[in-house]
Amino acid sequence: MVDKIVGQKVVGVKQTLKALKNNQGKVLYIAKDADNSITEPILKLAKVNSLQIVFVDTMKELGNLCDIDVASATALRFED
């Protein structure tokens, strides 16, 4: 079970991708039920940047972990 994501973060595919392209972030969260065609480029960038990657079961669960009322495919936390 993953704990709530606290601290500075971005939520969503567009914001996550933007931060990763700027070499930002420490921990990437990806929902397992998100569309692979959307998450694959983000996953590749995270691996290139040597980020910790945490998989969450569902997009709804990831949204809840980020304290938002909608589902999310990805989130990126900035500090450890």
N, CA, C and O atoms as a Maestro MAE file, in Angstrom:
{
 s_m_m2io_version
 :::
 2.0.0
}

f_m_ct {
 s_m_title
 :::
 protein
 m_atom[320] {
  # First column is atom index #
  i_m_mmod_type
  r_m_x_coord
  r_m_y_coord
  r_m_z_coord
  i_m_residue_number
  s_m_chain_name
  s_m_pdb_residue_name
  s_m_pdb_atom_name
  i_m_atomic_number
  :::
  1 25 0.840 -1.190 0.000 1 A "MET " " N  " 7
  2 3 0.000 0.000 0.000 1 A "MET " " CA " 6
  3 2 0.878 1.244 0.000 1 A "MET " " C  " 6
  4 15 1.849 1.335 0.751 1 A "MET " " O  " 8
  5 25 0.532 2.175 -0.831 2 A "VAL " " N  " 7
  6 3 1.276 3.420 -0.960 2 A "VAL " " CA " 6
  7 2 0.630 4.474 -0.071 2 A "VAL " " C  " 6
  8 15 -0.596 4.564 -0.006 2 A "VAL " " O  " 8
  9 25 1.449 5.277 0.617 3 A "ASP " " N  " 7
  10 3 0.943 6.349 1.465 3 A "ASP " " CA " 6
  11 2 0.555 7.550 0.619 3 A "ASP " " C  " 6
  12 15 0.929 7.647 -0.549 3 A "ASP " " O  " 8
  13 25 -0.206 8.473 1.225 4 A "LYS " " N  " 7
  14 3 -0.561 9.728 0.557 4 A "LYS " " CA " 6
  15 2 0.708 10.399 0.054 4 A "LYS " " C  " 6
  16 15 1.757 10.339 0.695 4 A "LYS " " O  " 8
  17 25 0.593 11.036 -1.097 5 A "ILE " " N  " 7
  18 3 1.734 11.731 -1.687 5 A "ILE " " CA " 6
  19 2 1.719 13.160 -1.158 5 A "ILE " " C  " 6
  20 15 0.853 13.959 -1.516 5 A "ILE " " O  " 8
  21 25 2.683 13.469 -0.306 6 A "VAL " " N  " 7
  22 3 2.741 14.786 0.319 6 A "VAL " " CA " 6
  23 2 3.943 15.559 -0.206 6 A "VAL " " C  " 6
  24 15 4.865 14.983 -0.784 6 A "VAL " " O  " 8
  25 25 3.920 16.838 -0.002 7 A "GLY " " N  " 7
  26 3 5.020 17.678 -0.468 7 A "GLY " " CA " 6
  27 2 4.744 18.190 -1.865 7 A "GLY " " C  " 6
  28 15 3.646 18.039 -2.401 7 A "GLY " " O  " 8
  29 25 5.764 18.797 -2.441 8 A "GLN " " N  " 7
  30 3 5.614 19.376 -3.776 8 A "GLN " " CA " 6
  31 2 5.485 18.278 -4.823 8 A "GLN " " C  " 6
  32 15 6.288 17.345 -4.867 8 A "GLN " " O  " 8
  33 25 4.460 18.402 -5.669 9 A "LYS " " N  " 7
  34 3 4.208 17.379 -6.674 9 A "LYS " " CA " 6
  35 2 3.458 17.995 -7.841 9 A "LYS " " C  " 6
  36 15 2.895 19.085 -7.739 9 A "LYS " " O  " 8
  37 25 3.463 17.269 -8.958 10 A "VAL " " N  " 7
  38 3 2.586 17.585 -10.075 10 A "VAL " " CA " 6
  39 2 1.757 16.342 -10.343 10 A "VAL " " C  " 6
  40 15 2.202 15.218 -10.107 10 A "VAL " " O  " 8
  41 25 0.541 16.558 -10.842 11 A "VAL " " N  " 7
  42 3 -0.385 15.464 -11.084 11 A "VAL " " CA " 6
  43 2 -0.868 15.555 -12.521 11 A "VAL " " C  " 6
  44 15 -1.196 16.634 -13.013 11 A "VAL " " O  " 8
  45 25 -0.906 14.418 -13.181 12 A "GLY " " N  " 7
  46 3 -1.396 14.372 -14.549 12 A "GLY " " CA " 6
  47 2 -0.274 14.173 -15.552 12 A "GLY " " C  " 6
  48 15 0.885 14.495 -15.288 12 A "GLY " " O  " 8
  49 25 -0.638 13.641 -16.699 13 A "VAL " " N  " 7
  50 3 0.330 13.280 -17.724 13 A "VAL " " CA " 6
  51 2 1.085 14.497 -18.255 13 A "VAL " " C  " 6
  52 15 2.313 14.477 -18.337 13 A "VAL " " O  " 8
  53 25 0.361 15.554 -18.616 14 A "LYS " " N  " 7
  54 3 1.013 16.734 -19.210 14 A "LYS " " CA " 6
  55 2 2.009 17.380 -18.251 14 A "LYS " " C  " 6
  56 15 3.136 17.694 -18.634 14 A "LYS " " O  " 8
  57 25 1.589 17.575 -17.010 15 A "GLN " " N  " 7
  58 3 2.461 18.221 -16.031 15 A "GLN " " CA " 6
  59 2 3.650 17.337 -15.664 15 A "GLN " " C  " 6
  60 15 4.759 17.833 -15.470 15 A "GLN " " O  " 8
  61 25 3.417 16.035 -15.570 16 A "THR " " N  " 7
  62 3 4.499 15.099 -15.264 16 A "THR " " CA " 6
  63 2 5.535 15.097 -16.378 16 A "THR " " C  " 6
  64 15 6.736 15.168 -16.115 16 A "THR " " O  " 8
  65 25 5.077 15.018 -17.609 17 A "LEU " " N  " 7
  66 3 5.982 15.007 -18.758 17 A "LEU " " CA " 6
  67 2 6.796 16.297 -18.833 17 A "LEU " " C  " 6
  68 15 7.997 16.265 -19.100 17 A "LEU " " O  " 8
  69 25 6.147 17.414 -18.600 18 A "LYS " " N  " 7
  70 3 6.831 18.712 -18.618 18 A "LYS " " CA " 6
  71 2 7.940 18.761 -17.560 18 A "LYS " " C  " 6
  72 15 9.054 19.200 -17.846 18 A "LYS " " O  " 8
  73 25 7.637 18.316 -16.354 19 A "ALA " " N  " 7
  74 3 8.633 18.318 -15.275 19 A "ALA " " CA " 6
  75 2 9.793 17.375 -15.586 19 A "ALA " " C  " 6
  76 15 10.952 17.714 -15.347 19 A "ALA " " O  " 8
  77 25 9.484 16.196 -16.118 20 A "LEU " " N  " 7
  78 3 10.541 15.233 -16.448 20 A "LEU " " CA " 6
  79 2 11.461 15.761 -17.541 20 A "LEU " " C  " 6
  80 15 12.670 15.538 -17.493 20 A "LEU " " O  " 8
  81 25 10.905 16.454 -18.521 21 A "LYS " " N  " 7
  82 3 11.722 17.025 -19.589 21 A "LYS " " CA " 6
  83 2 12.652 18.102 -19.063 21 A "LYS " " C  " 6
  84 15 13.683 18.388 -19.671 21 A "LYS " " O  " 8
  85 25 12.290 18.705 -17.925 22 A "ASN " " N  " 7
  86 3 13.136 19.707 -17.271 22 A "ASN " " CA " 6
  87 2 14.017 19.084 -16.188 22 A "ASN " " C  " 6
  88 15 14.560 19.787 -15.336 22 A "ASN " " O  " 8
  89 25 14.152 17.758 -16.232 23 A "ASN " " N  " 7
  90 3 14.980 17.011 -15.264 23 A "ASN " " CA " 6
  91 2 14.574 17.276 -13.823 23 A "ASN " " C  " 6
  92 15 15.429 17.409 -12.948 23 A "ASN " " O  " 8
  93 25 13.292 17.351 -13.579 24 A "GLN " " N  " 7
  94 3 12.778 17.559 -12.230 24 A "GLN " " CA " 6
  95 2 12.140 16.273 -11.731 24 A "GLN " " C  " 6
  96 15 11.792 15.389 -12.514 24 A "GLN " " O  " 8
  97 25 11.994 16.187 -10.432 25 A "GLY " " N  " 7
  98 3 11.301 15.066 -9.818 25 A "GLY " " CA " 6
  99 2 12.223 14.034 -9.216 25 A "GLY " " C  " 6
  100 15 13.376 13.883 -9.621 25 A "GLY " " O  " 8
  101 25 11.687 13.325 -8.236 26 A "LYS " " N  " 7
  102 3 12.423 12.259 -7.555 26 A "LYS " " CA " 6
  103 2 11.684 10.926 -7.615 26 A "LYS " " C  " 6
  104 15 12.304 9.874 -7.776 26 A "LYS " " O  " 8
  105 25 10.353 10.972 -7.484 27 A "VAL " " N  " 7
  106 3 9.568 9.736 -7.458 27 A "VAL " " CA " 6
  107 2 8.401 9.872 -8.437 27 A "VAL " " C  " 6
  108 15 7.617 10.818 -8.354 27 A "VAL " " O  " 8
  109 25 8.296 8.921 -9.360 28 A "LEU " " N  " 7
  110 3 7.208 8.882 -10.327 28 A "LEU " " CA " 6
  111 2 6.192 7.841 -9.891 28 A "LEU " " C  " 6
  112 15 6.547 6.716 -9.539 28 A "LEU " " O  " 8
  113 25 4.933 8.227 -9.918 29 A "TYR " " N  " 7
  114 3 3.835 7.315 -9.617 29 A "TYR " " CA " 6
  115 2 3.054 7.085 -10.903 29 A "TYR " " C  " 6
  116 15 2.692 8.040 -11.590 29 A "TYR " " O  " 8
  117 25 2.792 5.824 -11.232 30 A "ILE " " N  " 7
  118 3 2.044 5.475 -12.438 30 A "ILE " " CA " 6
  119 2 0.935 4.501 -12.068 30 A "ILE " " C  " 6
  120 15 1.162 3.523 -11.355 30 A "ILE " " O  " 8
  121 25 -0.270 4.782 -12.561 31 A "ALA " " N  " 7
  122 3 -1.403 3.874 -12.351 31 A "ALA " " CA " 6
  123 2 -1.288 2.696 -13.314 31 A "ALA " " C  " 6
  124 15 -1.065 2.885 -14.510 31 A "ALA " " O  " 8
  125 25 -1.439 1.497 -12.796 32 A "LYS " " N  " 7
  126 3 -1.317 0.283 -13.610 32 A "LYS " " CA " 6
  127 2 -2.404 0.177 -14.667 32 A "LYS " " C  " 6
  128 15 -2.197 -0.444 -15.709 32 A "LYS " " O  " 8
  129 25 -3.573 0.783 -14.408 33 A "ASP " " N  " 7
  130 3 -4.677 0.675 -15.365 33 A "ASP " " CA " 6
  131 2 -4.704 1.822 -16.373 33 A "ASP " " C  " 6
  132 15 -5.646 1.927 -17.160 33 A "ASP " " O  " 8
  133 25 -3.692 2.676 -16.360 34 A "ALA " " N  " 7
  134 3 -3.606 3.761 -17.340 34 A "ALA " " CA " 6
  135 2 -3.180 3.196 -18.693 34 A "ALA " " C  " 6
  136 15 -2.522 2.158 -18.761 34 A "ALA " " O  " 8
  137 25 -3.554 3.873 -19.749 35 A "ASP " " N  " 7
  138 3 -3.227 3.450 -21.113 35 A "ASP " " CA " 6
  139 2 -1.712 3.474 -21.322 35 A "ASP " " C  " 6
  140 15 -1.066 4.501 -21.115 35 A "ASP " " O  " 8
  141 25 -1.155 2.343 -21.731 36 A "ASN " " N  " 7
  142 3 0.300 2.233 -21.925 36 A "ASN " " CA " 6
  143 2 0.840 3.220 -22.947 36 A "ASN " " C  " 6
  144 15 1.970 3.689 -22.811 36 A "ASN " " O  " 8
  145 25 0.060 3.543 -23.961 37 A "SER " " N  " 7
  146 3 0.545 4.479 -24.973 37 A "SER " " CA " 6
  147 2 0.754 5.870 -24.380 37 A "SER " " C  " 6
  148 15 1.535 6.661 -24.908 37 A "SER " " O  " 8
  149 25 0.062 6.167 -23.290 38 A "ILE " " N  " 7
  150 3 0.209 7.453 -22.609 38 A "ILE " " CA " 6
  151 2 1.354 7.410 -21.601 38 A "ILE " " C  " 6
  152 15 2.124 8.365 -21.496 38 A "ILE " " O  " 8
  153 25 1.468 6.321 -20.868 39 A "THR " " N  " 7
  154 3 2.450 6.256 -19.784 39 A "THR " " CA " 6
  155 2 3.845 5.829 -20.230 39 A "THR " " C  " 6
  156 15 4.827 6.130 -19.550 39 A "THR " " O  " 8
  157 25 3.945 5.135 -21.359 40 A "GLU " " N  " 7
  158 3 5.247 4.607 -21.798 40 A "GLU " " CA " 6
  159 2 6.310 5.700 -21.981 40 A "GLU " " C  " 6
  160 15 7.426 5.525 -21.492 40 A "GLU " " O  " 8
  161 25 6.017 6.820 -22.661 41 A "PRO " " N  " 7
  162 3 7.047 7.862 -22.801 41 A "PRO " " CA " 6
  163 2 7.484 8.443 -21.450 41 A "PRO " " C  " 6
  164 15 8.651 8.790 -21.265 41 A "PRO " " O  " 8
  165 25 6.551 8.545 -20.523 42 A "ILE " " N  " 7
  166 3 6.866 9.062 -19.187 42 A "ILE " " CA " 6
  167 2 7.749 8.073 -18.446 42 A "ILE " " C  " 6
  168 15 8.715 8.465 -17.791 42 A "ILE " " O  " 8
  169 25 7.421 6.799 -18.546 43 A "LEU " " N  " 7
  170 3 8.209 5.754 -17.897 43 A "LEU " " CA " 6
  171 2 9.637 5.736 -18.430 43 A "LEU " " C  " 6
  172 15 10.584 5.589 -17.658 43 A "LEU " " O  " 8
  173 25 9.798 5.884 -19.738 44 A "LYS " " N  " 7
  174 3 11.132 5.903 -20.337 44 A "LYS " " CA " 6
  175 2 11.953 7.080 -19.830 44 A "LYS " " C  " 6
  176 15 13.126 6.920 -19.493 44 A "LYS " " O  " 8
  177 25 11.340 8.270 -19.773 45 A "LEU " " N  " 7
  178 3 12.048 9.449 -19.269 45 A "LEU " " CA " 6
  179 2 12.444 9.282 -17.804 45 A "LEU " " C  " 6
  180 15 13.531 9.689 -17.395 45 A "LEU " " O  " 8
  181 25 11.565 8.689 -17.034 46 A "ALA " " N  " 7
  182 3 11.859 8.464 -15.617 46 A "ALA " " CA " 6
  183 2 13.047 7.531 -15.447 46 A "ALA " " C  " 6
  184 15 13.887 7.740 -14.572 46 A "ALA " " O  " 8
  185 25 13.118 6.504 -16.282 47 A "LYS " " N  " 7
  186 3 14.245 5.573 -16.209 47 A "LYS " " CA " 6
  187 2 15.545 6.248 -16.625 47 A "LYS " " C  " 6
  188 15 16.589 6.015 -16.016 47 A "LYS " " O  " 8
  189 25 15.489 7.077 -17.652 48 A "VAL " " N  " 7
  190 3 16.674 7.822 -18.089 48 A "VAL " " CA " 6
  191 2 17.167 8.739 -16.978 48 A "VAL " " C  " 6
  192 15 18.371 8.901 -16.782 48 A "VAL " " O  " 8
  193 25 16.221 9.340 -16.249 49 A "ASN " " N  " 7
  194 3 16.570 10.263 -15.161 49 A "ASN " " CA " 6
  195 2 16.824 9.544 -13.839 49 A "ASN " " C  " 6
  196 15 17.048 10.193 -12.817 49 A "ASN " " O  " 8
  197 25 16.794 8.212 -13.848 50 A "SER " " N  " 7
  198 3 17.050 7.380 -12.660 50 A "SER " " CA " 6
  199 2 16.126 7.705 -11.487 50 A "SER " " C  " 6
  200 15 16.566 7.783 -10.340 50 A "SER " " O  " 8
  201 25 14.849 7.893 -11.788 51 A "LEU " " N  " 7
  202 3 13.880 8.177 -10.732 51 A "LEU " " CA " 6
  203 2 13.359 6.882 -10.124 51 A "LEU " " C  " 6
  204 15 13.348 5.833 -10.768 51 A "LEU " " O  " 8
  205 25 12.934 6.977 -8.885 52 A "GLN " " N  " 7
  206 3 12.225 5.863 -8.261 52 A "GLN " " CA " 6
  207 2 10.848 5.803 -8.919 52 A "GLN " " C  " 6
  208 15 10.219 6.840 -9.129 52 A "GLN " " O  " 8
  209 25 10.377 4.611 -9.243 53 A "ILE " " N  " 7
  210 3 9.085 4.443 -9.898 53 A "ILE " " CA " 6
  211 2 8.196 3.586 -9.002 53 A "ILE " " C  " 6
  212 15 8.572 2.490 -8.586 53 A "ILE " " O  " 8
  213 25 7.002 4.117 -8.716 54 A "VAL " " N  " 7
  214 3 6.039 3.415 -7.869 54 A "VAL " " CA " 6
  215 2 4.777 3.176 -8.696 54 A "VAL " " C  " 6
  216 15 4.209 4.108 -9.264 54 A "VAL " " O  " 8
  217 25 4.348 1.923 -8.755 55 A "PHE " " N  " 7
  218 3 3.130 1.595 -9.478 55 A "PHE " " CA " 6
  219 2 1.960 1.515 -8.494 55 A "PHE " " C  " 6
  220 15 2.058 0.893 -7.435 55 A "PHE " " O  " 8
  221 25 0.866 2.152 -8.867 56 A "VAL " " N  " 7
  222 3 -0.357 2.171 -8.070 56 A "VAL " " CA " 6
  223 2 -1.412 1.388 -8.859 56 A "VAL " " C  " 6
  224 15 -1.444 1.466 -10.087 56 A "VAL " " O  " 8
  225 25 -2.261 0.646 -8.179 57 A "ASP " " N  " 7
  226 3 -3.203 -0.250 -8.860 57 A "ASP " " CA " 6
  227 2 -4.131 0.455 -9.848 57 A "ASP " " C  " 6
  228 15 -4.293 -0.006 -10.978 57 A "ASP " " O  " 8
  229 25 -4.738 1.559 -9.437 58 A "THR " " N  " 7
  230 3 -5.725 2.201 -10.308 58 A "THR " " CA " 6
  231 2 -5.510 3.715 -10.379 58 A "THR " " C  " 6
  232 15 -4.883 4.318 -9.508 58 A "THR " " O  " 8
  233 25 -6.051 4.302 -11.445 59 A "MET " " N  " 7
  234 3 -5.997 5.747 -11.613 59 A "MET " " CA " 6
  235 2 -6.794 6.438 -10.505 59 A "MET " " C  " 6
  236 15 -6.389 7.494 -10.018 59 A "MET " " O  " 8
  237 25 -7.907 5.859 -10.111 60 A "LYS " " N  " 7
  238 3 -8.719 6.426 -9.033 60 A "LYS " " CA " 6
  239 2 -7.929 6.456 -7.727 60 A "LYS " " C  " 6
  240 15 -7.958 7.449 -7.000 60 A "LYS " " O  " 8
  241 25 -7.224 5.363 -7.434 61 A "GLU " " N  " 7
  242 3 -6.408 5.300 -6.214 61 A "GLU " " CA " 6
  243 2 -5.301 6.355 -6.252 61 A "GLU " " C  " 6
  244 15 -5.026 7.002 -5.241 61 A "GLU " " O  " 8
  245 25 -4.666 6.530 -7.409 62 A "LEU " " N  " 7
  246 3 -3.610 7.532 -7.525 62 A "LEU " " CA " 6
  247 2 -4.175 8.929 -7.302 62 A "LEU " " C  " 6
  248 15 -3.547 9.752 -6.636 62 A "LEU " " O  " 8
  249 25 -5.345 9.200 -7.848 63 A "GLY " " N  " 7
  250 3 -5.987 10.490 -7.589 63 A "GLY " " CA " 6
  251 2 -6.222 10.709 -6.104 63 A "GLY " " C  " 6
  252 15 -5.978 11.799 -5.588 63 A "GLY " " O  " 8
  253 25 -6.697 9.677 -5.416 64 A "ASN " " N  " 7
  254 3 -6.925 9.769 -3.969 64 A "ASN " " CA " 6
  255 2 -5.622 10.007 -3.216 64 A "ASN " " C  " 6
  256 15 -5.588 10.789 -2.266 64 A "ASN " " O  " 8
  257 25 -4.549 9.336 -3.634 65 A "LEU " " N  " 7
  258 3 -3.247 9.505 -2.977 65 A "LEU " " CA " 6
  259 2 -2.723 10.933 -3.141 65 A "LEU " " C  " 6
  260 15 -1.983 11.441 -2.299 65 A "LEU " " O  " 8
  261 25 -3.126 11.569 -4.249 66 A "CYS " " N  " 7
  262 3 -2.699 12.947 -4.520 66 A "CYS " " CA " 6
  263 2 -3.651 13.965 -3.904 66 A "CYS " " C  " 6
  264 15 -3.449 15.172 -4.035 66 A "CYS " " O  " 8
  265 25 -4.681 13.477 -3.239 67 A "ASP " " N  " 7
  266 3 -5.678 14.326 -2.590 67 A "ASP " " CA " 6
  267 2 -6.494 15.139 -3.594 67 A "ASP " " C  " 6
  268 15 -6.817 16.299 -3.341 67 A "ASP " " O  " 8
  269 25 -6.828 14.522 -4.740 68 A "ILE " " N  " 7
  270 3 -7.694 15.161 -5.714 68 A "ILE " " CA " 6
  271 2 -8.919 14.271 -5.938 68 A "ILE " " C  " 6
  272 15 -8.884 13.073 -5.653 68 A "ILE " " O  " 8
  273 25 -9.981 14.852 -6.439 69 A "ASP " " N  " 7
  274 3 -11.240 14.133 -6.589 69 A "ASP " " CA " 6
  275 2 -11.414 13.452 -7.941 69 A "ASP " " C  " 6
  276 15 -12.489 12.930 -8.234 69 A "ASP " " O  " 8
  277 25 -10.379 13.453 -8.761 70 A "VAL " " N  " 7
  278 3 -10.455 12.810 -10.070 70 A "VAL " " CA " 6
  279 2 -9.338 11.780 -10.201 70 A "VAL " " C  " 6
  280 15 -8.353 11.811 -9.462 70 A "VAL " " O  " 8
  281 25 -9.510 10.878 -11.146 71 A "ALA " " N  " 7
  282 3 -8.494 9.857 -11.393 71 A "ALA " " CA " 6
  283 2 -7.293 10.487 -12.100 71 A "ALA " " C  " 6
  284 15 -7.428 11.493 -12.795 71 A "ALA " " O  " 8
  285 25 -6.122 9.884 -11.913 72 A "SER " " N  " 7
  286 3 -4.916 10.382 -12.558 72 A "SER " " CA " 6
  287 2 -4.040 9.209 -13.003 72 A "SER " " C  " 6
  288 15 -3.895 8.220 -12.284 72 A "SER " " O  " 8
  289 25 -3.463 9.334 -14.192 73 A "ALA " " N  " 7
  290 3 -2.593 8.274 -14.703 73 A "ALA " " CA " 6
  291 2 -1.199 8.364 -14.100 73 A "ALA " " C  " 6
  292 15 -0.557 7.341 -13.861 73 A "ALA " " O  " 8
  293 25 -0.721 9.598 -13.850 74 A "THR " " N  " 7
  294 3 0.633 9.786 -13.330 74 A "THR " " CA " 6
  295 2 0.686 10.909 -12.303 74 A "THR " " C  " 6
  296 15 -0.184 11.779 -12.252 74 A "THR " " O  " 8
  297 25 1.724 10.862 -11.496 75 A "ALA " " N  " 7
  298 3 2.048 11.952 -10.565 75 A "ALA " " CA " 6
  299 2 3.564 11.914 -10.358 75 A "ALA " " C  " 6
  300 15 4.206 10.875 -10.508 75 A "ALA " " O  " 8
  301 25 4.102 13.057 -10.016 76 A "LEU " " N  " 7
  302 3 5.551 13.170 -9.811 76 A "LEU " " CA " 6
  303 2 5.808 13.964 -8.548 76 A "LEU " " C  " 6
  304 15 5.344 15.095 -8.409 76 A "LEU " " O  " 8
  305 25 6.549 13.370 -7.628 77 A "ARG " " N  " 7
  306 3 6.916 14.055 -6.378 77 A "ARG " " CA " 6
  307 2 8.333 14.588 -6.526 77 A "ARG " " C  " 6
  308 15 9.201 13.930 -7.099 77 A "ARG " " O  " 8
  309 25 8.556 15.785 -6.003 78 A "PHE " " N  " 7
  310 3 9.833 16.450 -6.204 78 A "PHE " " CA " 6
  311 2 10.893 16.142 -5.162 78 A "PHE " " C  " 6
  312 15 12.080 16.149 -5.488 78 A "PHE " " O  " 8
  313 25 10.517 15.877 -3.944 79 A "GLU " " N  " 7
  314 3 11.536 15.574 -2.946 79 A "GLU " " CA " 6
  315 2 11.360 14.163 -2.419 79 A "GLU " " C  " 6
  316 15 10.275 13.590 -2.521 79 A "GLU " " O  " 8
  317 25 12.426 13.597 -1.852 80 A "ASP " " N  " 7
  318 3 12.377 12.219 -1.325 80 A "ASP " " CA " 6
  319 2 11.548 12.135 -0.066 80 A "ASP " " C  " 6
  320 15 11.403 11.056 0.507 80 A "ASP " " O  " 8
  :::
 }
 m_bond[319] {
  # First column is bond index #
  i_m_from
  i_m_to
  i_m_order
  :::
  1 1 2 1
  2 2 3 1
  3 3 4 2
  4 3 5 1
  5 5 6 1
  6 6 7 1
  7 7 8 2
  8 7 9 1
  9 9 10 1
  10 10 11 1
  11 11 12 2
  12 11 13 1
  13 13 14 1
  14 14 15 1
  15 15 16 2
  16 15 17 1
  17 17 18 1
  18 18 19 1
  19 19 20 2
  20 19 21 1
  21 21 22 1
  22 22 23 1
  23 23 24 2
  24 23 25 1
  25 25 26 1
  26 26 27 1
  27 27 28 2
  28 27 29 1
  29 29 30 1
  30 30 31 1
  31 31 32 2
  32 31 33 1
  33 33 34 1
  34 34 35 1
  35 35 36 2
  36 35 37 1
  37 37 38 1
  38 38 39 1
  39 39 40 2
  40 39 41 1
  41 41 42 1
  42 42 43 1
  43 43 44 2
  44 43 45 1
  45 45 46 1
  46 46 47 1
  47 47 48 2
  48 47 49 1
  49 49 50 1
  50 50 51 1
  51 51 52 2
  52 51 53 1
  53 53 54 1
  54 54 55 1
  55 55 56 2
  56 55 57 1
  57 57 58 1
  58 58 59 1
  59 59 60 2
  60 59 61 1
  61 61 62 1
  62 62 63 1
  63 63 64 2
  64 63 65 1
  65 65 66 1
  66 66 67 1
  67 67 68 2
  68 67 69 1
  69 69 70 1
  70 70 71 1
  71 71 72 2
  72 71 73 1
  73 73 74 1
  74 74 75 1
  75 75 76 2
  76 75 77 1
  77 77 78 1
  78 78 79 1
  79 79 80 2
  80 79 81 1
  81 81 82 1
  82 82 83 1
  83 83 84 2
  84 83 85 1
  85 85 86 1
  86 86 87 1
  87 87 88 2
  88 87 89 1
  89 89 90 1
  90 90 91 1
  91 91 92 2
  92 91 93 1
  93 93 94 1
  94 94 95 1
  95 95 96 2
  96 95 97 1
  97 97 98 1
  98 98 99 1
  99 99 100 2
  100 99 101 1
  101 101 102 1
  102 102 103 1
  103 103 104 2
  104 103 105 1
  105 105 106 1
  106 106 107 1
  107 107 108 2
  108 107 109 1
  109 109 110 1
  110 110 111 1
  111 111 112 2
  112 111 113 1
  113 113 114 1
  114 114 115 1
  115 115 116 2
  116 115 117 1
  117 117 118 1
  118 118 119 1
  119 119 120 2
  120 119 121 1
  121 121 122 1
  122 122 123 1
  123 123 124 2
  124 123 125 1
  125 125 126 1
  126 126 127 1
  127 127 128 2
  128 127 129 1
  129 129 130 1
  130 130 131 1
  131 131 132 2
  132 131 133 1
  133 133 134 1
  134 134 135 1
  135 135 136 2
  136 135 137 1
  137 137 138 1
  138 138 139 1
  139 139 140 2
  140 139 141 1
  141 141 142 1
  142 142 143 1
  143 143 144 2
  144 143 145 1
  145 145 146 1
  146 146 147 1
  147 147 148 2
  148 147 149 1
  149 149 150 1
  150 150 151 1
  151 151 152 2
  152 151 153 1
  153 153 154 1
  154 154 155 1
  155 155 156 2
  156 155 157 1
  157 157 158 1
  158 158 159 1
  159 159 160 2
  160 159 161 1
  161 161 162 1
  162 162 163 1
  163 163 164 2
  164 163 165 1
  165 165 166 1
  166 166 167 1
  167 167 168 2
  168 167 169 1
  169 169 170 1
  170 170 171 1
  171 171 172 2
  172 171 173 1
  173 173 174 1
  174 174 175 1
  175 175 176 2
  176 175 177 1
  177 177 178 1
  178 178 179 1
  179 179 180 2
  180 179 181 1
  181 181 182 1
  182 182 183 1
  183 183 184 2
  184 183 185 1
  185 185 186 1
  186 186 187 1
  187 187 188 2
  188 187 189 1
  189 189 190 1
  190 190 191 1
  191 191 192 2
  192 191 193 1
  193 193 194 1
  194 194 195 1
  195 195 196 2
  196 195 197 1
  197 197 198 1
  198 198 199 1
  199 199 200 2
  200 199 201 1
  201 201 202 1
  202 202 203 1
  203 203 204 2
  204 203 205 1
  205 205 206 1
  206 206 207 1
  207 207 208 2
  208 207 209 1
  209 209 210 1
  210 210 211 1
  211 211 212 2
  212 211 213 1
  213 213 214 1
  214 214 215 1
  215 215 216 2
  216 215 217 1
  217 217 218 1
  218 218 219 1
  219 219 220 2
  220 219 221 1
  221 221 222 1
  222 222 223 1
  223 223 224 2
  224 223 225 1
  225 225 226 1
  226 226 227 1
  227 227 228 2
  228 227 229 1
  229 229 230 1
  230 230 231 1
  231 231 232 2
  232 231 233 1
  233 233 234 1
  234 234 235 1
  235 235 236 2
  236 235 237 1
  237 237 238 1
  238 238 239 1
  239 239 240 2
  240 239 241 1
  241 241 242 1
  242 242 243 1
  243 243 244 2
  244 243 245 1
  245 245 246 1
  246 246 247 1
  247 247 248 2
  248 247 249 1
  249 249 250 1
  250 250 251 1
  251 251 252 2
  252 251 253 1
  253 253 254 1
  254 254 255 1
  255 255 256 2
  256 255 257 1
  257 257 258 1
  258 258 259 1
  259 259 260 2
  260 259 261 1
  261 261 262 1
  262 262 263 1
  263 263 264 2
  264 263 265 1
  265 265 266 1
  266 266 267 1
  267 267 268 2
  268 267 269 1
  269 269 270 1
  270 270 271 1
  271 271 272 2
  272 271 273 1
  273 273 274 1
  274 274 275 1
  275 275 276 2
  276 275 277 1
  277 277 278 1
  278 278 279 1
  279 279 280 2
  280 279 281 1
  281 281 282 1
  282 282 283 1
  283 283 284 2
  284 283 285 1
  285 285 286 1
  286 286 287 1
  287 287 288 2
  288 287 289 1
  289 289 290 1
  290 290 291 1
  291 291 292 2
  292 291 293 1
  293 293 294 1
  294 294 295 1
  295 295 296 2
  296 295 297 1
  297 297 298 1
  298 298 299 1
  299 299 300 2
  300 299 301 1
  301 301 302 1
  302 302 303 1
  303 303 304 2
  304 303 305 1
  305 305 306 1
  306 306 307 1
  307 307 308 2
  308 307 309 1
  309 309 310 1
  310 310 311 1
  311 311 312 2
  312 311 313 1
  313 313 314 1
  314 314 315 1
  315 315 316 2
  316 315 317 1
  317 317 318 1
  318 318 319 1
  319 319 320 2
  :::
 }
}
